[in-house]
């Protein structure tokens, strides 16, 4: 029983599990902020423009069935606004240098077929120059400065 407790404690308090729990908690809090911004600010701007805080009252009756297209329209607008807010917040955080927005995972080197980091510029096994899947402006600057610093290979 004691051995089982020691294994459980190592599992529950291990780095990966703790990181996952903290990430989940922070993600939930961040989602609440984004949702509040979209609902309490942006939807109120929609209400100021269209005169209604949402469109849930809009419906259509067809063969005795009520089709509430207004509720769908409201939910769709909420989704679009939350996605836009999240996009802008992530872009701002990335621009000011908060957070780690580097690619995660690995990719296969097309030359030697070994696995390297997905944001690698040069394969650590065969030293071939790689093209990352998505290169942003910061990464492009880093790549050019690396090429200038590295001696030309013959």
C-alpha positions as CSV (number, residue, x, y, z in Angstrom):
1,X,0.0,0.0,0.0
2,X,2.9,2.4,0.8
3,X,4.5,1.7,-2.6
4,X,1.2,2.5,-4.3
5,X,0.9,5.8,-2.4
6,X,4.5,6.8,-3.4
7,X,3.8,6.0,-7.0
8,X,0.5,8.0,-6.9
9,X,2.2,10.9,-5.3
10,X,5.0,10.9,-7.9
11,X,2.3,10.8,-10.7
12,X,0.0,13.5,-9.2
13,X,2.8,15.9,-8.3
14,X,5.0,15.1,-11.3
15,X,5.9,17.9,-13.6
16,X,3.7,17.0,-16.5
17,X,0.5,16.5,-14.4
18,X,1.1,19.7,-12.5
19,X,1.8,21.6,-15.7
20,X,-1.4,20.2,-17.2
21,X,-3.5,21.2,-14.2
22,X,-2.1,24.7,-14.1
23,X,-2.6,25.1,-17.8
24,X,-6.2,24.0,-17.5
25,X,-6.8,26.4,-14.7
26,X,-5.2,29.3,-16.5
27,X,-7.1,28.4,-19.7
28,X,-10.4,28.4,-17.9
29,X,-9.7,31.8,-16.4
30,X,-8.5,33.2,-19.7
31,X,-11.6,31.8,-21.4
32,X,-13.8,33.6,-18.8
33,X,-12.1,36.9,-19.6
34,X,-12.4,36.5,-23.3
35,X,-16.1,35.4,-23.0
36,X,-16.8,38.4,-20.7
37,X,-15.2,40.8,-23.1
38,X,-17.2,39.4,-26.0
39,X,-20.5,39.3,-24.1
40,X,-20.3,42.4,-22.0
41,X,-18.5,44.8,-24.4
42,X,-18.8,43.6,-28.0
43,X,-22.4,42.3,-27.8
44,X,-23.4,45.6,-26.2
45,X,-21.9,47.4,-29.1
46,X,-24.0,45.2,-31.4
47,X,-27.0,46.2,-29.2
48,X,-26.1,49.9,-29.6
49,X,-25.9,49.5,-33.3
50,X,-29.0,47.3,-34.0
51,X,-31.1,48.3,-31.0
52,X,-31.2,44.8,-29.5
53,X,-28.7,43.0,-27.2
54,X,-29.2,39.8,-29.1
55,X,-31.3,38.3,-31.9
56,X,-32.8,35.4,-29.9
57,X,-36.4,36.7,-30.4
58,X,-36.2,36.3,-34.2
59,X,-38.0,33.2,-35.2
60,X,-39.9,31.7,-38.1
61,X,-42.9,29.4,-37.9
62,X,-43.1,26.7,-40.5
63,X,-45.8,24.0,-40.3
64,X,-46.4,24.7,-36.7
65,X,-42.7,24.3,-35.8
66,X,-40.8,27.3,-34.5
67,X,-37.4,27.8,-36.1
68,X,-35.4,30.1,-33.8
69,X,-32.8,31.4,-36.3
70,X,-32.2,34.4,-34.1
71,X,-30.7,32.3,-31.3
72,X,-28.4,30.7,-33.8
73,X,-27.4,34.1,-35.1
74,X,-26.7,35.3,-31.6
75,X,-24.5,32.3,-30.8
76,X,-22.7,32.6,-34.1
77,X,-21.9,36.2,-33.5
78,X,-20.7,35.4,-30.0
79,X,-18.4,32.8,-31.4
80,X,-17.0,35.1,-34.1
81,X,-16.5,37.9,-31.5
82,X,-14.8,35.5,-29.0
83,X,-12.6,34.1,-31.8
84,X,-11.7,37.7,-32.9
85,X,-10.9,38.8,-29.3
86,X,-8.8,35.7,-28.7
87,X,-6.9,36.2,-32.0
88,X,-6.2,39.8,-31.1
89,X,-5.2,39.0,-27.6
90,X,-2.8,36.3,-28.7
91,X,-1.3,38.6,-31.4
92,X,-0.8,41.3,-28.8
93,X,0.7,39.0,-26.3
94,X,3.1,37.6,-29.0
95,X,4.0,41.1,-30.1
96,X,5.0,42.3,-26.5
97,X,6.8,39.0,-25.9
98,X,4.5,37.4,-23.3
99,X,4.0,33.6,-23.5
100,X,5.7,30.9,-25.4
101,X,4.2,30.7,-28.8
102,X,6.8,28.5,-30.4
103,X,5.7,25.4,-32.3
104,X,5.4,22.2,-30.3
105,X,6.2,18.7,-31.5
106,X,8.5,17.2,-34.0
107,X,8.8,16.8,-37.8
108,X,10.7,14.5,-40.0
109,X,13.8,15.9,-41.7
110,X,13.2,15.4,-45.5
111,X,16.9,14.5,-46.0
112,X,17.9,12.1,-43.3
113,X,14.5,11.1,-42.0
114,X,15.4,11.8,-38.4
115,X,13.0,13.7,-36.2
116,X,13.8,17.3,-35.2
117,X,11.8,20.1,-33.5
118,X,9.0,21.4,-35.7
119,X,10.4,24.9,-35.5
120,X,14.0,23.9,-36.3
121,X,15.9,25.8,-38.9
122,X,18.7,23.3,-39.3
123,X,18.5,19.5,-38.8
124,X,20.7,18.5,-35.8
125,X,21.5,15.2,-37.4
126,X,22.5,16.0,-41.0
127,X,22.8,19.9,-40.7
128,X,20.5,20.4,-43.7
129,X,18.6,23.7,-43.8
130,X,14.9,23.1,-43.0
131,X,11.7,25.0,-43.8
132,X,9.5,25.3,-40.7
133,X,5.8,24.9,-41.4
134,X,4.9,28.4,-40.3
135,X,7.5,31.1,-40.1
136,X,6.5,34.4,-38.5
137,X,8.3,37.7,-38.7
138,X,10.3,37.1,-35.5
139,X,11.4,33.7,-36.8
140,X,12.4,35.2,-40.2
141,X,14.6,37.8,-38.4
142,X,16.2,35.1,-36.4
143,X,16.8,33.0,-39.5
144,X,18.5,35.8,-41.4
145,X,20.7,36.8,-38.4
146,X,21.7,33.1,-38.1
147,X,22.6,32.9,-41.8
148,X,24.7,36.0,-41.6
149,X,26.5,34.7,-38.5
150,X,27.1,31.2,-39.9
151,X,30.1,30.7,-42.3
152,X,29.2,29.6,-45.8
153,X,29.5,25.9,-46.4
154,X,31.2,24.7,-49.5
